[in-house]
Amino acid sequence: MESRSQRRRRSRQLVAAFLHDPGSGRVYRRGKLIGKGAFSRCYKLTDMSTSGVFALKVVPRGGVGRLRLRGKVEREIALHSRLRHRNIVAFHGHFADRDHVYMVLEYCSRQSLAHVLKVRRTLTEPEVRYYLRGLVSGLRYLHQQRIVHRDLKPSNFFLSKNMEVKIGDLGLAARVGPAGHCHRVLCGTPNFQAPEVVSRNGHSCKSDIWALGCIMYTVLTGTPPFTAAPLSEMYQNIRDGHYPEPTHLSPNARNLISRLLAPDPAERPSLDHLLQDDFFTQASGPGEEGTELDHMESSNEEGAPLCAESPAHLLTLGTLQTDLADPKGSLALQVEVATRKMHLCLDSGPVAAQGLPGEQQPVLWAPKWVDYSLKYGFGYQLSDGGSGVLFRDGSHMALRPPGGHVSYQPDQGTLWTFTLRDIPSPLRAKLAVLRLFACYMQKRVREEGTMSMPVTPASPDFSLLSFVADSRALVMLFSNGTVQVSLRTSQTHLVLSGEGERVLLTLWEPGGPSPGISYSLDVLRSHGCTPTIQQLLCQGLYLLQTVK
Ligand SMILES: Nc1ncnc2c1ncn2[C@@H]1O[C@H](COP(=O)(O)OP(=O)(O)OP(=O)(O)O)[C@@H](O)[C@H]1O
């Protein structure tokens, strides 16, 4: 018979590098450890036959309290494995060996909303609308299955690579009984427990809605509505629905929070009515209908991708840096200006019900790029026929049409121009890289028949100031204030040009007109943004936040 210490040792054993699911016959390769929970560890996982990537949640079978834990895991598997919804982390399978129980889950490469909050502290109202729409959609499905989650919190809201929010961790989820309640246990994160839970009257679907109110308050203000110590005082505040009024939020946000945090569960809005609240109808995010990005991954736009997977990667003019450490003040300013511009569009109106009235306009942008940022730099081809490279050492070199002058900027304050013939010899290696990139990109443009409207050529001092990218998307910040968000894996680009009220948003998407369609801020205000536009803006904001 195995002793307790032997069992404990065994339960702490490393998870094997290769795992075999006897039920499905699949063999998986275990990847890096993503994180640890109170009872579990989570790894990246690759299916050896399909190369599909998953998250593997591993729960030890041994150890103290193993019977209770086994019951909990069994319940989690029984509930989670039957669920299928785009806003719920997908459950792909489960198996066990002598030491562990394994759950194969959808891999959410952007981690969770808690990770976003750690960097940002608070989110803006348009972003919150975006996330809440996905959460409401997932939660509505869960409640339709008569399941209450009971542990809704930012760390259980996972983010896929294209920023879709997915409810996960159903370890505390339970089925509701015929009366709409489940067992009268006190569980979940204390700050987010509803009055009826604190009073031991049991969880119902409305208790999850209370938690949504706590989450909305937390992500908008940076602190939960109920935090007081001692716990008894906090529980009293919860029962009374007594929390500090977030006066700096918009009246619509405050009003929705107070509806969600109604002490009487019957007074809280149902999920069906929630999205009709003024907070959502005044200006809203892409929500459940934002499917476009999911279906665009097959048409590869990338020239020669060498950029590493997440975390985000940064090159910026005039600073010798290739990572996120110590971004300089000018970068912070560029990021702030770009962020403001993106928010101006994102918060411009309700979600567009139909196509927007746009027009084709000449826009200076980068239809092609070559990402060799880990080796040489980042090259781009402009719609005026020019091209440039932002080098790893923070310098920038551009070839200007039609005469082929070369502009060189060792930093942001200095500009040298040369003809091709009299380029100084120390710069010849950089020129060779630039010409190589330019040739490659022009060939691709010709092959693909990419069209651009004739546009006024860029000025000699025009440059790419910064480029921020991860495995999914990239943001380019140009010296004339233009911001471009492009997806790596499809021909989808969004460009914001112009300033203030004259901001022009231009969108290129697969199947759309090849010169792109431009929309003024007035059009966005009167018709709203399409889900694709909103999703690209959120993706761009997400990347920019990583360099703040
Ligand atoms: N499907 C997933 N995709 C990507 N990362 C995940 C996924 N599921 C969990 N993680 C990450 O793995 C880590 C551990 O998650 P896990 O669910 O095991 O515990 P937890 O939720 O953090 O803690 P606890 O179980 O105590 O509530 C977390 O950092 C989480 O963000």
The ligand as an SDF file (V2000), in Angstrom:
LIG
                    3D

 31 33  0  0  0  0  0  0  0  0999 V2000
   -7.6570   27.6730  -22.0880 N   0  0  0  0  0  0  0  0  0  0  0  0
   -6.5900   28.3670  -21.6850 C   0  0  0  0  0  0  0  0  0  0  0  0
   -5.8000   28.9880  -22.5760 N   0  0  0  0  0  0  0  0  0  0  0  0
   -4.7220   29.6950  -22.1630 C   0  0  0  0  0  0  0  0  0  0  0  0
   -4.3610   29.8440  -20.8720 N   0  0  0  0  0  0  0  0  0  0  0  0
   -5.1080   29.2340  -19.9380 C   0  0  0  0  0  0  0  0  0  0  0  0
   -6.2520   28.4650  -20.2930 C   0  0  0  0  0  0  0  0  0  0  0  0
   -6.7990   27.9740  -19.1500 N   0  0  0  0  0  0  0  0  0  0  0  0
   -6.0360   28.4190  -18.1420 C   0  0  0  0  0  0  0  0  0  0  0  0
   -5.0220   29.1820  -18.5980 N   0  0  0  0  0  0  0  0  0  0  0  0
   -3.9930   29.8620  -17.8130 C   0  0  0  0  0  0  0  0  0  0  0  0
   -3.3520   28.9130  -16.9810 O   0  0  0  0  0  0  0  0  0  0  0  0
   -3.1690   29.4210  -15.6850 C   0  0  0  0  0  0  0  0  0  0  0  0
   -3.7540   28.4340  -14.6690 C   0  0  0  0  0  0  0  0  0  0  0  0
   -5.1420   28.3020  -14.9020 O   0  0  0  0  0  0  0  0  0  0  0  0
   -6.0530   27.3810  -14.0260 P   0  0  0  0  0  0  0  0  0  0  0  0
   -7.4400   27.4090  -14.5990 O   0  0  0  0  0  0  0  0  0  0  0  0
   -5.3710   26.0700  -13.8710 O   0  0  0  0  0  0  0  0  0  0  0  0
   -6.0200   28.0630  -12.6240 O   0  0  0  0  0  0  0  0  0  0  0  0
   -6.5790   29.4770  -12.1610 P   0  0  0  0  0  0  0  0  0  0  0  0
   -7.9300   29.6840  -12.7610 O   0  0  0  0  0  0  0  0  0  0  0  0
   -5.5580   30.5260  -12.4120 O   0  0  0  0  0  0  0  0  0  0  0  0
   -6.6650   29.2440  -10.6130 O   0  0  0  0  0  0  0  0  0  0  0  0
   -7.8170   28.5520   -9.7840 P   0  0  0  0  0  0  0  0  0  0  0  0
   -8.0590   27.2000  -10.3970 O   0  0  0  0  0  0  0  0  0  0  0  0
   -7.2040   28.4940   -8.4510 O   0  0  0  0  0  0  0  0  0  0  0  0
   -9.0060   29.4800   -9.8730 O   0  0  0  0  0  0  0  0  0  0  0  0
   -3.7860   30.8010  -15.6470 C   0  0  0  0  0  0  0  0  0  0  0  0
   -2.7560   31.7640  -15.7750 O   0  0  0  0  0  0  0  0  0  0  0  0
   -4.6580   30.8560  -16.8640 C   0  0  0  0  0  0  0  0  0  0  0  0
   -4.6760   32.1520  -17.4090 O   0  0  0  0  0  0  0  0  0  0  0  0
  1  2  1  0
  2  3  1  0
  2  7  2  0
  3  4  2  0
  4  5  1  0
  5  6  2  0
  6  7  1  0
  6 10  1  0
  7  8  1  0
  8  9  2  0
  9 10  1  0
 10 11  1  0
 11 12  1  0
 11 30  1  0
 12 13  1  0
 13 14  1  0
 13 28  1  0
 14 15  1  0
 15 16  1  0
 16 17  2  0
 16 18  1  0
 16 19  1  0
 19 20  1  0
 20 21  2  0
 20 22  1  0
 20 23  1  0
 23 24  1  0
 24 25  2  0
 24 26  1  0
 24 27  1  0
 28 29  1  0
 28 30  1  0
 30 31  1  0
M  END
$$$$
